[in-house]
Amino acid sequence: MGTGRNMEAATSNTPYKVLILQSYTEDLITYSQFGDMIAGKLEKKNIQTNIKTFYLDCERYNEKEENERMFHYLDSIQSWDPDIILSNDDQATYTLMACNHPLGKTKRVIFSGVNFPNWDLLEQYPNFTGFWDKPNYLKTIELIEKLYGPSKILFFKNARFMSRESFRTIQEEVKGTGRALRIGLYHQKRNEYPEDLLPGEPDKSVLYTTETAYLSAKGLLSIFQNKPYTACLQIILDFDVLTIGRLANVPNFTVINNGFNDDKGITGGYFTTLDIQTDIVAERTAEILNGALTTDYTITESPKIYAFDWNEMVRFNLSRNDLPEDSVIYNLPFYERYHKAMIITCALFLLLIIYVISQLTLMYRREFKRKKQIQINLFKEKRFLRLALEGGNTYAWKLENELFIFENDFFTANQMAPRKISLAELLSITHPDDQGHLRSHIQDIYSGIWEETTIQCRFNFNGKGYCWWELRYNQGEDKTDPEQTVIGLCLNIQAFKEKEERLKVLQEKAEEANKMKSAFLANMSHEIRTPLNAIVGFSNLLQEDDDITAEEKELFKDTINKNCNLLLKLINDILELSRIESGRMTFSFETCRLSELVDEVYQTHHLLIPPHIQFIKDMPPLNIDVHVDRFRFTQVITNFINNAVKFTRKGYIKLGYEYKEKEGYVYIYVEDTGIGIAKEALEKVFERFYKQDEFAQGTGLGLAICKTIAERLDGDILISSEEGKGSRFTLKIPARTSR
């Protein structure tokens, strides 16, 4: 039911038409919020809606009038043709079925907020599904007792069906619990007291009820004089009761969400909130609009929570600690919502201030001591400053009493703890090949052979591997200084050494390229000389020999033409390969439907394949798009087919492709039952001028060109072959499915 509409909406993005039927009037804030909340939650599920709302106003009309109003309204919007109907509360749901309009029988209906479902009638409507908002009176009574102890609880009823069912249910739930149920109100001035309907036990709560129809407006207001009751209980939606809730001097609790958080004087209760109701309705609506059937679901009970209005809690001096765990509080002020967080934040801020002050004091003392020490060492550090160089990897050091002393920045850069390094330790972290060189230089330093010199060694200072360093040093300028020491700089030259290595590699590659060039020219001269010899030889025979028959002349001419074409193709292939590898050949990329490209290639070669070979096309029923140069793509597949024809004597040639969604690649293959390729030859097929059969026609450059084109298409070429059974050449390129 409705599958075609779902598919149409999914393709055209047309909003779904949603009809909402409300039992009462739009004066209820929960009713005005219901449609907006449903639309917002469906939009988060990427479902756009067009909503119409009808208010039955059931308090104003009798049953016959309600049915007529419902039928007339549904008849007026029949041309609008809603996709789904959402009915709220008992009266709207019952009237939708009872009015017998075709829309109520044919459209998918989801009801909610129904306290007393008409099960017999629902069995006749398989297009209905929804949620039973079963009132839990006893749970709410227990909530009042938790807050106030044994209580006197007042509730009002009337003669309507909903009120009768609620009153019957309360009697069933209260019976046997020790709580009393009494009909009537206190009239202390007239000494009138309620009558016991259900006797109770001492120290247990007592429930009082009366019908609002028996009370005048003045009587309603005088009910709570001298506070004869502990609390009120709203069992159904009754606008008179809602009016009393705002004027009563006792808290008003409810089992339904109508009137809650609506400035109607309702303190709280145990019920299905509007948020919960719209959540479950929106979830099921989305599932049904996406293709689920109403018969897939059973009518389930709505989840309930303890909910309270903060403004009413303040009015009756209720604190958050009095409430049950997991209670939800509406209209909670910012300072109450984040009360604990604000206290913790203030405490942490105070601790931070204390910490900052203490650290500043400590830093001041340390700074004072450090400045004093700097003044003492200023003269010695002057020599290091004269040797300072620009660059991030140059650090000062000195050799004093056979200890190497490096500046702190050296240790920071190498992620080491500052320390003095002995000569033995320095030799231990020196590369074995450089230890002898370093040791001899240090001996020369002590002997005074060098005043200034440099040495390059590999050191492993931080334990992360050897790096090249250059040590520069001199013995200073003041020869009279008794504490004269060797001072110098150490420079990290690892980057320079790596560049030297890269230059060596590039030099080796250049030499290798020169060798390849020589080999290429030699191969070229051989490949060009072969057809040229044939052309020149047969041309001379045609000119000089008069005894040649007409058939021989035709054979010679045919041979000359074939070799001319072969020579021309060889030169074209070489030029094309050169343009592709040098980057001078432009590729015109476009998004193409793969099935169309493969079909074009198939149609082009269908009549060119020899009749003794079967040409098969194998394409899966998928819409696959590829971003390629159409001409270069066709060139690669055509080369595969031509090679297959060249080496296939019987059997078939198959052209097809396979798409692997997880990889995001498509594999276009040409499979044949030809002579196949030996395993040792598979690695050579992409080499230039390589030909499996030296006597076969061709340049031996086709697959090398195809390999280069495949790489420019962000793909690759795969080969699988078995000698004597056939081969499969596959072009692997990126692809994606499309609708």
C-alpha positions in Angstrom: 0.0 0.0 0.0 1.6 3.3 -1.2 4.8 1.7 -2.7 4.4 3.6 -6.0 4.1 6.9 -4.1 7.2 6.1 -2.1 9.3 5.5 -5.2 7.9 8.6 -6.8 8.7 10.8 -3.8 12.2 9.3 -3.6 13.0 10.2 -7.2 11.3 13.6 -7.4 11.9 14.9 -3.9 8.2 15.8 -3.7 7.1 16.4 0.0 4.9 13.8 1.5 1.4 14.9 2.3 0.7 14.3 6.0 -2.8 14.8 7.5 -2.9 15.3 11.3 -6.2 14.8 13.2 -6.4 16.4 16.6 -9.2 15.6 19.1 -9.5 19.0 20.7 -8.9 22.6 19.7 -5.7 24.4 18.6 -5.8 26.4 21.9 -3.7 23.6 23.5 0.0 24.5 23.0 0.9 20.8 22.8 -1.4 20.5 19.7 0.2 23.5 18.0 3.6 22.1 18.7 2.8 18.5 17.6 2.8 19.2 13.8 6.0 21.3 13.9 7.9 18.7 16.0 6.8 15.9 13.6 7.9 17.9 10.6 11.2 18.8 12.2 12.1 15.2 13.2 11.1 13.8 9.7 13.3 16.5 8.1 16.3 15.2 10.1 15.6 11.8 8.4 15.6 13.5 5.0 11.9 13.3 4.6 10.1 16.6 3.5 6.5 17.0 4.5 3.4 19.1 3.6 1.2 19.0 6.7 -2.5 19.8 7.1 -4.1 19.7 10.6 -7.8 19.2 11.5 -9.2 20.0 15.0 -12.2 17.9 15.9 -13.2 20.0 18.9 -14.7 17.0 20.5 -15.7 18.8 23.7 -18.2 20.9 21.7 -20.0 18.2 19.7 -21.8 14.9 20.3 -20.8 11.7 18.7 -23.1 12.1 15.6 -21.9 15.6 15.0 -18.3 14.6 15.4 -18.7 11.8 12.8 -20.3 14.3 10.4 -17.6 16.9 10.9 -14.9 14.3 10.3 -16.6 12.8 7.2 -17.2 16.3 5.7 -13.6 17.4 6.3 -12.1 14.2 4.8 -14.4 14.6 1.8 -13.2 18.1 1.3 -9.5 17.1 1.1 -9.9 13.9 -0.9 -8.4 15.6 -3.9 -5.4 16.6 -1.9 -4.9 12.8 -1.4 -2.7 12.5 1.8 0.1 9.9 1.9 -0.4 9.2 5.6 -2.7 10.2 8.4 -1.6 10.8 12.0 -4.4 10.9 14.6 -3.9 12.2 18.1 -5.9 11.1 21.2 -8.9 8.8 21.5 -11.6 10.9 20.0 -9.9 11.7 16.8 -8.8 8.1 16.3 -12.3 6.6 17.1 -14.1 9.2 14.9 -11.8 8.5 12.0 -12.9 4.9 12.0 -16.6 5.5 13.0 -17.3 8.0 10.2 -16.7 5.3 7.6 -15.0 7.6 5.1 -12.9 5.8 2.4 -9.7 7.7 3.3 -9.9 6.2 6.8 -10.0 2.7 5.3 -7.5 3.1 2.5 -4.8 5.4 3.8 -2.1 4.4 6.3 -2.9 5.6 9.7 -0.7 6.0 12.8 -2.4 7.0 16.0 -0.9 8.1 19.3 -2.1 9.5 22.7 -4.9 6.9 22.7 -5.7 6.0 26.3 -8.5 3.5 25.7 -8.3 1.9 22.3 -11.5 0.5 20.7 -9.9 -2.9 20.0 -13.0 -4.4 18.3 -13.1 -1.5 15.8 -9.3 -1.6 15.3 -9.4 -5.2 14.2 -11.5 -4.1 11.2 -8.9 -1.5 10.1 -5.6 -3.3 9.1 -4.3 0.0 7.8 -4.2 1.4 11.4 -1.1 1.1 13.6 0.1 3.1 16.5 0.7 3.5 20.2 -1.5 2.9 23.2 -0.9 5.7 25.8 -2.2 3.5 28.7 -2.6 5.8 31.7 -0.8 4.7 34.8 -2.8 6.1 37.7 -1.3 4.0 40.4 2.2 5.1 39.4 1.2 8.8 39.6 -0.6 8.2 43.0 2.6 6.6 44.3 4.5 9.7 43.0 2.3 12.0 45.1 2.8 9.7 48.2 6.6 9.8 47.7 6.5 13.6 47.7 3.9 14.1 50.5 3.3 10.8 52.2 -0.3 9.4 52.7 -2.4 12.0 50.9 -5.9 13.2 50.2 -6.0 13.2 46.4 -8.9 14.9 44.5 -9.8 14.1 40.9 -12.8 15.1 38.7 -14.8 13.0 36.3 -17.7 13.6 33.9 -20.3 11.6 32.0 -18.2 11.2 28.8 -16.8 7.8 27.7 -13.2 8.7 28.5 -14.0 9.8 32.0 -16.1 6.7 32.6 -13.2 4.4 31.5 -10.7 6.3 33.5 -12.8 6.1 36.6 -13.3 2.3 36.1 -9.6 1.8 35.6 -8.7 3.8 38.8 -11.1 1.6 40.8 -9.4 -1.5 39.5 -5.9 -0.2 40.2 -6.7 1.1 43.7 -8.8 -1.9 44.8 -6.8 -4.1 47.2 -4.0 -1.5 47.8 -5.4 -0.2 51.1 -6.2 3.1 49.7 -9.8 4.4 50.0 -12.0 5.9 47.2 -14.8 8.3 48.1 -17.4 10.1 46.1 -18.2 13.6 47.0 -16.5 16.7 48.4 -16.0 18.2 51.8 -18.6 20.8 52.8 -17.5 21.6 56.3 -20.1 24.4 56.8 -22.9 22.0 56.0 -21.2 19.0 57.7 -21.3 17.0 54.5 -18.7 14.4 53.8 -17.9 12.0 50.9 -19.3 8.5 50.7 -17.0 5.5 50.7 -16.9 3.6 47.4 -13.9 1.6 48.3 -13.0 1.4 52.0 -9.4 1.9 52.9 -6.9 1.2 55.7 -5.7 3.7 58.3 -2.6 5.8 57.4 -3.3 5.2 53.7 -4.1 7.7 51.0 -7.7 8.6 50.2 -9.0 9.5 46.7 -11.9 11.8 46.4 -13.9 12.4 43.2 -16.9 14.3 41.9 -18.3 15.5 38.6 -17.5 19.0 37.5 -21.0 19.2 36.0 -22.4 19.4 39.5 -20.3 22.4 40.5 -20.8 26.1 39.7 -17.8 28.3 38.8 -17.9 29.7 42.4 -18.1 26.2 43.7 -15.0 25.2 41.8 -13.0 28.0 43.2 -14.2 27.3 46.8 -13.1 23.7 46.7 -9.6 24.3 48.0 -10.4 26.7 50.9 -8.6 25.7 54.0 -6.7 23.1 51.9 -8.8 20.0 52.6 -6.8 18.1 49.9 -3.1 17.4 49.4 -3.0 17.3 45.6 -5.2 17.0 42.5 -5.0 14.3 39.8 -5.9 15.0 36.2 -7.2 11.7 34.8 -8.4 13.0 31.4 -8.3 16.2 29.4 -10.9 18.4 31.0 -10.8 22.1 30.4 -12.6 22.9 33.7 -9.9 20.9 35.5 -7.2 22.7 33.7 -8.7 26.0 34.9 -8.8 24.7 38.5 -5.1 23.7 38.2 -4.0 27.3 37.7 -6.1 28.6 40.6 -5.6 25.7 43.1 -3.4 26.1 46.1 -2.3 22.5 45.9 -0.1 20.8 43.2 -1.9 19.2 40.2 -0.5 15.9 38.8 -1.4 14.3 35.5 -1.3 11.0 33.6 -1.5 12.5 30.2 0.6 15.2 28.4 -2.3 17.4 27.4 -2.0 20.7 29.3 1.5 19.9 30.7 4.1 22.6 30.2 1.2 24.8 28.9 0.8 27.3 31.8 -2.2 25.2 33.0 -1.0 24.7 36.5 0.2 21.1 36.1 3.1 20.3 38.4 4.1 16.9 36.9 3.3 13.2 36.7 4.2 9.9 35.2 3.2 10.0 31.5 4.3 10.0 27.9 5.7 13.5 27.2 5.1 15.3 23.9 8.8 14.8 23.1 8.5 11.0 23.5 5.2 10.9 21.6 6.5 12.8 18.6 9.8 10.8 18.6 8.0 7.4 18.3 5.4 8.7 15.9 8.1 10.3 13.6 10.2 7.1 13.7 7.3 4.9 12.6 6.1 7.4 10.1 9.6 7.4 8.4 9.7 3.6 8.3 6.2 3.4 6.7 6.9 6.2 4.2 10.1 4.3 3.3 8.1 1.2 2.4 7.2 -0.6 5.6 3.6 -1.9 5.9 1.2 -1.1 8.8 0.7 -4.8 9.3 4.4 -5.2 10.1 3.7 -3.5 13.5 1.6 -4.4 16.5 0.0 -1.7 18.6 2.5 -1.0 21.4 2.4 0.9 24.6 4.0 4.3 24.7 7.0 4.7 27.0 6.6 7.0 30.0 8.8 9.0 32.3 8.5 11.2 35.4 8.2 14.8 34.1 7.9 18.1 36.1 7.4 21.8 35.4 10.1 23.9 37.2 7.8 26.9 37.6 5.2 24.8 39.4 7.9 23.1 41.5 8.9 26.6 42.7 5.3 27.4 43.4 4.8 24.5 45.7 8.4 24.4 47.2 9.5 21.1 45.5 13.2 20.6 45.2 15.1 18.5 42.7 16.2 16.1 45.5 12.6 15.2 46.2 12.0 13.9 42.7 12.5 10.3 41.5 15.7 9.4 39.7 15.8 10.1 36.0 13.0 12.7 36.3 12.9 15.2 33.4 12.4 18.9 34.4 11.0 21.4 31.9 11.6 25.1 32.0 14.7 24.6 34.2 16.7 27.9 34.6 20.2 28.0 33.4 21.7 28.4 36.8 19.8 25.4 38.1 20.6 23.3 35.1 24.3 23.9 35.4 24.5 24.6 39.1 27.1 21.9 39.9 29.1 22.7 36.9 29.2 26.4 37.8 30.4 25.6 41.4 33.1 23.3 40.1 34.2 25.8 37.5 34.5 28.6 40.1 36.5 26.3 42.4 38.8 25.3 39.6 39.2 29.0 38.6 40.1 29.9 42.2 42.7 27.0 42.3 44.1 28.2 39.0 44.6 31.7 40.3 46.3 30.4 43.4 48.5 28.2 41.2 49.4 31.0 38.9 50.4 33.3 41.8 52.5 30.6 43.3 54.2 29.8 40.0 54.9 33.5 39.4 56.5 33.8 42.8 58.6 30.8 42.2 59.6 32.0 38.7 60.6 35.3 40.1 63.0 33.7 42.6 64.4 31.4 40.0 64.8 34.3 37.6 66.7 36.4 40.2 69.2 33.5 40.8 69.5 32.9 37.0 70.3 36.5 36.2 73.0 36.5 38.9 74.6 33.4 37.4 74.4 34.9 33.9 76.4 37.9 35.0 79.1 35.7 36.4 79.4 33.6 33.2 78.9 36.5 30.8 82.6 36.8 29.9 83.0 33.1 29.2 79.9 33.0 27.0 81.3 35.9 25.0 83.6 33.4 23.1 80.6 31.3 22.1 78.7 34.3 20.8 81.7 35.1 18.5 81.4 31.7 16.9 77.6 31.7 16.6 76.4 31.1 13.0 73.1 31.5 11.3 71.2 28.2 11.0 69.0 26.0 13.1 71.4 23.0 13.4 74.5 24.7 14.7 75.4 24.5 18.4 78.3 25.6 20.6 80.5 23.1 22.5 83.7 23.1 24.5 86.2 20.5 25.6 87.3 21.0 29.2 89.1 18.4 31.4 88.3 15.7 28.7 84.6 16.5 29.0 82.6 17.7 26.0 80.1 20.4 27.2 77.3 21.2 24.7 74.8 24.1 25.0 71.3 23.3 26.2 69.7 24.0 22.8 71.7 21.0 21.5 70.1 18.6 24.0 66.6 20.2 23.4 66.9 19.7 19.6 67.9 16.1 20.0 65.4 15.4 22.8 68.0 14.6 25.4 68.6 15.5 29.0 71.5 18.0 29.4 74.7 16.4 30.6 78.5 16.4 30.1 79.8 13.8 27.7 83.1 12.1 28.4 85.6 11.3 25.6 84.9 7.6 26.1 81.2 8.1 25.8 81.6 10.2 22.7 83.6 7.5 21.0 81.0 4.9 22.0 78.2 6.8 20.2 80.4 7.4 17.1 80.0 5.2 14.0 82.6 2.3 14.1 84.0 3.5 10.7 84.6 7.0 12.1 86.0 6.2 15.6 89.6 6.0 14.5 89.4 9.3 12.6 87.8 11.1 15.6 90.4 9.6 18.1 93.3 10.8 16.0 91.8 14.3 15.6 91.4 14.6 19.4 95.0 13.6 20.0 96.0 16.3 17.5 93.9 18.8 19.5 95.8 18.1 22.7 99.1 18.1 21.0 98.4 21.6 19.5 98.9 20.6 15.9 95.7 22.3 14.8 94.6 25.7 15.9 91.5 25.6 13.7 90.1 22.6 11.8 87.0 20.6 11.1 86.0 16.9 11.1 83.0 15.1 9.8 81.7 12.0 11.7 78.5 10.1 12.3 77.1 10.2 15.9 74.1 8.6 17.5 73.5 11.2 20.2 69.8 10.4 21.0 69.8 6.6 20.3 67.6 7.1 17.2 70.3 6.3 14.6 73.5 7.8 13.3 73.5 11.3 11.7 76.3 13.2 10.1 77.8 16.0 12.1 80.6 18.4 11.4 82.8 19.6 14.4 84.6 22.9 14.1 86.9 24.1 16.8 89.8 26.4 17.8 91.9 26.9 20.9 90.8 30.5 21.6 92.5 33.8 21.4 93.7 34.5 25.0 96.7 32.3 25.4 97.3 33.7 28.9 94.0 32.4 30.3 94.8 29.6 32.8 91.4 28.0 32.1 91.9 28.1 28.3 89.8 25.4 26.8 89.0 24.1 23.3 85.8 25.7 22.0 83.9 25.0 18.8 80.6 24.4 16.9 78.9 21.3 15.9 76.8 21.4 12.7 74.2 18.8 11.6 75.0 18.1 8.0 72.7 15.1 7.6 70.7 17.0 4.9 73.8 17.8 2.9 75.0 14.1 3.0 71.5 13.0 1.9 71.7 15.4 -1.0 75.1 13.9 -1.9 73.6 10.4 -1.9 70.7 11.6 -4.0 73.1 13.2 -6.5 75.0 9.9 -6.7 71.7 8.0 -7.4 70.7 10.6 -10.0 74.1 10.2 -11.6 73.7 6.5 -11.7 70.2 6.9 -13.2 71.6 9.2 -15.8 74.3 6.7 -16.8 71.6 4.0 -16.9 69.4 6.2 -19.1 72.3 6.7 -21.4 72.8 3.0 -21.7 69.0 2.5 -22.3 69.2 5.2 -25.0 72.0 3.4 -26.7 70.1 0.1 -26.5 66.9 1.8 -27.7 68.7 3.3 -30.8 70.2 -0.1 -31.5 66.8 -1.8 -31.3 65.2 1.0 -33.3 67.8 0.6 -36.1 67.1 -3.1 -36.2 63.3 -2.7 -36.2 63.4 0.1 -38.9 66.0 -1.7 -41.0 63.9 -4.9 -41.3 60.9 -3.3 -43.2 63.2 -1.0 -45.1 65.3 -3.9 -46.4 62.1 -5.6 -47.6 60.9 -2.4 -49.2 64.2 -1.7 -51.0 64.8 -5.3 -52.0 61.4 -5.9 -53.6 61.4 -2.5 -55.2 64.7 -3.3 -56.9 63.3 -6.6 -58.1 60.3 -4.9 -59.7 62.7 -2.5 -61.6 65.5 -4.8 -62.7 63.9 -8.2 -63.4 61.8 -8.4 -66.5 61.0 -12.1 -66.1 58.7 -11.5 -63.1 55.2 -12.8 -63.6 52.1 -10.7 -62.9 51.3 -12.8 -59.9 54.8 -12.2 -58.5 54.5 -8.5 -59.1 51.3 -8.3 -57.1 52.9 -10.3 -54.3 56.0 -8.0 -54.3 53.7 -4.9 -54.3 51.6 -6.3 -51.4 54.8 -7.1 -49.4 56.1 -3.5 -50.0 52.8 -2.0 -48.9 52.7 -4.2 -45.8 56.2 -3.2 -44.8 55.5 0.5 -45.5 52.4 0.3 -43.2 54.5 -1.6 -40.6 57.2 1.1 -40.8 54.7 3.9 -40.5 53.0 2.2 -37.5 56.4 1.8 -35.9 57.2 5.4 -36.2 53.7 6.5 -35.1 53.9 4.2 -32.0 57.4 5.6 -31.1 56.2 9.2 -31.4 53.1 8.5 -29.5 55.0 6.7 -26.7 57.4 9.7 -26.5 54.6 12.2 -26.3 52.8 10.3 -23.5 55.9 9.8 -21.4 57.0 13.4 -21.8 53.6 14.7 -20.8 53.1 16.6 -24.0 50.1 14.5 -25.0 46.9 16.0 -23.7 44.1 13.8 -22.3 40.5 15.0 -22.6 38.7 13.5 -19.6 35.0 13.2 -19.4 32.5 11.1 -17.4 31.2 8.3 -19.6 28.8 5.4 -19.1 31.0 2.3 -19.3 28.4 0.1 -21.0 28.2 2.6 -23.9 32.0 2.7 -24.4 32.3 -1.1 -24.3 29.3 -1.5 -26.7 30.9 0.9 -29.2 34.1 -1.1 -29.2 32.2 -4.3 -29.6 30.1 -3.0 -32.5 33.3 -1.7 -34.2 35.1 -5.1 -34.1 32.1 -7.3 -34.5 32.4 -7.5 -38.3 36.2 -7.5 -38.2 36.6 -10.6 -36.2 37.3 -13.7 -38.4 34.2 -15.8 -38.9 35.9 -18.9 -37.3 36.2 -17.1 -34.0 33.3 -16.4 -31.7 33.1 -12.8 -30.4 31.3 -12.6 -27.1 30.2 -9.6 -25.1 29.7 -10.0 -21.3 28.4 -6.9 -19.4 26.7 -7.0 -16.0 23.4 -5.1 -15.6 24.9 -2.2 -13.7 25.1 1.5 -14.4 28.8 2.3 -14.1 30.5 5.6 -14.8 34.2 6.1 -15.5 36.2 9.4 -15.9 38.4 8.7 -18.9 39.7 10.0 -22.2 37.2 8.2 -24.6 39.7 7.9 -27.4 42.6 6.6 -25.2 40.3 4.1 -23.5 39.2 2.8 -26.8 42.8 2.6 -28.0 43.7 0.3 -25.1 40.8 -2.1 -25.5 41.3 -2.2 -29.3 44.9 -3.2 -28.8 43.8 -6.0 -26.5 41.3 -7.2 -29.1 43.8 -7.0 -32.0 46.4 -9.0 -30.0 43.7 -11.6 -29.2 42.8 -11.9 -32.9 46.5 -12.2 -33.8 47.1 -15.2 -31.5 43.7 -17.0 -31.6 43.1 -19.7 -34.2 39.9 -21.1 -32.8 37.4 -20.8 -29.9 36.3 -17.3 -28.8 37.3 -13.8 -27.8 35.3 -12.3 -24.9 34.9 -8.6 -24.1 33.4 -7.7 -20.8 33.9 -6.1 -17.4 33.5 -6.7 -13.7 32.8 -4.1 -11.0 34.2 -4.4 -7.5 32.3 -1.9 -5.3 34.5 -2.2 -2.2 37.6 -1.4 -4.2 35.9 1.3 -6.3 37.5 -0.1 -9.5 36.1 -1.7 -12.6 38.0 -4.5 -14.5 37.5 -4.4 -18.3 38.9 -7.5 -19.9 39.5 -9.2 -23.2 39.8 -13.0 -22.9 40.8 -15.4 -25.6 41.4 -19.1 -26.2 44.6 -18.5 -28.2 48.1 -19.8 -27.8 48.7 -18.1 -24.4 51.9 -16.7 -22.9 54.6 -18.6 -21.1 55.2 -17.7 -17.5 58.8 -16.5 -18.1 57.5 -14.1 -20.9 54.7 -12.5 -18.8 57.1 -9.9 -17.3 58.4 -8.9 -20.7 55.2 -8.2 -22.5 55.3 -4.5 -21.6 58.9 -4.0 -22.7 59.3 -2.0 -25.8 59.7 -4.0 -29.1 59.0 -7.2 -27.3 57.0 -9.6 -29.5 55.9 -13.1 -28.5 56.2 -14.2 -32.1 59.0 -12.5 -34.0 57.3 -13.5 -37.3 54.0 -12.0 -36.3 53.0 -8.6 -37.7 53.4 -5.7 -35.3 55.9 -3.2 -33.7 56.0 -4.6 -30.2 55.1 -1.2 -28.8 51.4 -1.6 -28.4 51.3 -2.9 -24.8 54.0 -0.4 -23.7 51.7 2.4 -24.9 48.7 0.8 -23.3 50.5 0.5 -20.0 51.4 4.2 -20.1 47.8 5.2 -21.0 46.5 3.1 -18.1 48.7 4.9 -15.6 47.5 8.3 -16.9 43.9 7.0 -16.3 44.9 6.3 -12.6 44.7 2.6 -13.4 46.8 -0.5 -14.3 46.9 -3.4 -16.7 46.7 -7.0 -15.4 47.6 -10.1 -17.3 46.7 -13.7 -16.6 47.6 -16.4 -19.1 48.3 -20.1 -19.5 50.3 -21.4 -22.4 48.1 -23.3 -24.9 44.8 -22.3 -23.2 44.5 -18.6 -23.7 45.1 -15.2 -22.1 43.2 -12.4 -20.4 44.3 -8.8 -20.6 42.5 -6.5 -18.1 42.3 -2.7 -17.8 41.7 -1.7 -14.1 40.5 1.9 -13.6 38.5 3.8 -11.0 34.7 3.8 -11.4 31.5 4.4 -9.5 27.9 3.2 -9.8 25.1 5.7 -10.8 21.4 5.6 -10.8 
